[in-house]
Amino acid sequence: MGNRESEAVNENIILKLRYDLPVLRARLGMSQAELAERIGISRQTYNSIETGKKEMSWTIFMALIATFQNNDETKRILDSIDGLNEVINVTHN
């Protein structure tokens, strides 16, 4: 896969995750401020990402994935996002 194709796939996966952020966060029982603090960003930045006003960086995406993979309920939701596991596996290899 070329670099341009890879970037398009990553952007698509990030967008899919963004749509699920409110549900994932609720399953963790966390406020926006709590989740933002856990991944090292401000609540305002997190809110802008969750509402689609700001694009999520790859670093923030990976921090969220790491957080959500450590909970059985949120991991099941992540597993249902088409293409996510493939992108994570490629990133880790």
Protein Blocks (a to p, Z undefined) as FASTA:
>chain_A
ZZklmmmmmmmmmmmmmmmmmmmmmmnopafklmmmmnopafklmmmmmnopaccdfklm
mmmmmmmmmpfklmmmmmmmghklmmmmmmmZZ
